[in-house]
Structure formats: structure tokens, C-alpha cells
Amino acid sequence: MSPVKTVPWRAISIAPVILVSGPQDFFAERAIKTIRDLLRKKVENLETVETDAAEYIPGQIFDLASAGLFGDSKLVVFAGAERCSDSFITDMIEYLKQPADDAVVIIRHNGKSVRGKRMLEAIRASDTALEATCIEQTKDAERLSFVESEFSSNGRKIQRAAAQSLIEIFGKDFEELAAACSQLQNDDSGEVTVELVQRYFGGRLETDGFKIADSAFEGRSAESLLLLRHSLAQGLAGVLIISAFERKIRQMAGVIGNPKATPASIGVPDWVFDRIRKSTAGWTEDSVANVIHALADTDFAIKGGEGDSTYALERLVTLVANKGKH
């Protein structure tokens, strides 16, 4: 048997057995939905069965994947394969030898445990299977690619700066990012611009942690404190503000004192890298260290370590606006 074909989740296609692997659940849901939609376009009557691999009954795969009473095609989805039973592992290895003709079997394994290792190895060695990977995407460049793909896959365009604005607003929440992309495409037929993004989501942008961080790192102390207070009044969680500051300082730490730094080395697009490099003026390695220590102290404070978490956040914002100098 030849090794299984492995593709990113967005490139998933129909195969007798599909392993949807990796920790990013939202991508996995999208991948499974893609297969369901493709099959419904291809076959007149599709019977879908979804079950939990942890509750698997011996022999169940052979019953579920067999043709229905009227010869209908089947889509069988097993969730939670990282918690599967021993019999599921044994039966899936056997099923791989001769998959049903009119069935597609999807196995969802989040990769957070080694449970089912023998089965995963068998799937990855099979020439009848496909693996769609759903890895975490933590770098700015990866999130930017996600947003742009949400538009390009529908034949639409979004300006790079507009895509970055969406990321600054919605951060790491891919579900919210996808919903925002969908709304923009449904409500407007032209190229998506920064102005359009701000028209739709500007209210949220004003109370976003990244807006506060950008203002502080650019030295606008009074403005950043005003944005902070407004954000807290609107219910923005302190941990989200901390997260925005942590991302900014990590980016700066990768550039300051490192003449060999590149966009790729810190995981950002070229234009973002240029903006980061410009913002490092007046910063030193010591001042970056001061902010990193302050972030740890502030995180402790907002999680109950101090009585006044608002003051701790204001102290952090003021330090950053002063380029890390006490």
C-alpha cells in the first residue's frame, strides 16, 4: 500500500476513508461540512450517520457503512477518535482492507492523545484513504491567509489592509472571522476595503484590545488610556487586552537587537514587518524586558492577584506608551 494522500483541511476531497486530524475543531467542522455538501451534489439520496467513537459497538462500522434499504449512499462520521474503544481500532483496520463501495467514512481525531495510534498508522499507510489536517494557526501570516482564502474561494477580493483589520478586530477566533467574512460578502458585491470593514465592525474595533495595544506602542498615552477605559466599560475582558499586548511585544522582541530578523522569522507579512520595525524606535532590549515582566504582573493582577485590576492595566498601558521606561 502507498502512503495516504495528506492535504490541508480546505483542500479536502471525497475518499472512501477520510481522517480529519489536528486540534483546530473549527477547521475540522468546515472540512466535514465540505464533504457532506460535495456528496449531496453528487448523489441523489445521501444518508448521514454521526456517532462517537468512544461509544463504538463491535462490528458497527460494517453495519453503518453498508448500503441502506433502498441502496442509498452513506456518509458515516465518527467523532472523538482520540477516545475510541479498542474494538473501533480493530474494526477500522479491518475495514480499510475493503471499504464499502457506496460509503464515505470520516474519522475525526484531534491529535491530543496517542489513543488509536495503530489505527492512525494503518490509515496513513492505506491507498484508499485521505488525511485532511486541521492544525492550529497562531501566526499573523496564517490568519491573514485564512481571511484571504475565505474571499478568494468565492471569487471575491479583499484588500490586504482590510484583511488585517478583520484580524485585529476578531483576533484568534476563526469562527467569528469566518462569520465576518461571510457577512461582508453577502452584503456587498465589490472589493472589500478597510473603510467597509470599519463601517461594519468599527464599533467593535474601537473597543478591541489590539486597538489599545497599537495606540500604546505608538506612544499615544492619553488615547490608549481612554480606549482602555472605554473597552473595560463595554465589557472587554482583561485577558484579551493582555493577549493583544503579548502579541505586540513578542513581535518587537523578534526585531529589536536582531539585524537578521525577517518577516518569515516572526511570522508576519512584509508590510506588517515594516510597521513593527518602524515602531521599535526608542525601544531597547531592557525596555522590552520591562514590559514582559509587567505583562506577567498584570496577568496575575487581573486573575485576582490584586484588588484593582483596572489600575494594573492602566499601569501596563502607561509603561508601554513610555516605551518600556519606568
Secondary structure as UniProt FT lines:
FT   STRAND          5..8
FT   HELIX           9..11
FT   STRAND          17..21
FT   HELIX           25..42
FT   STRAND          46..52
FT   HELIX           53..55
FT   TURN            58..59
FT   HELIX           60..65
FT   TURN            69..70
FT   STRAND          73..79
FT   HELIX           81..83
FT   HELIX           86..95
FT   TURN            96..97
FT   TURN            101..102
FT   STRAND          103..109
FT   TURN            115..116
FT   HELIX           117..124
FT   STRAND          129..133
FT   HELIX           140..152
FT   TURN            153..155
FT   HELIX           160..170
FT   TURN            171..172
FT   HELIX           174..187
FT   HELIX           194..206
FT   HELIX           209..217
FT   TURN            218..219
FT   HELIX           221..233
FT   TURN            234..235
FT   HELIX           238..253
FT   TURN            254..257
FT   TURN            259..260
FT   HELIX           263..266
FT   HELIX           270..279
FT   TURN            280..282
FT   HELIX           285..300
FT   HELIX           301..305
FT   HELIX           309..321
FT   TURN            322..324
//
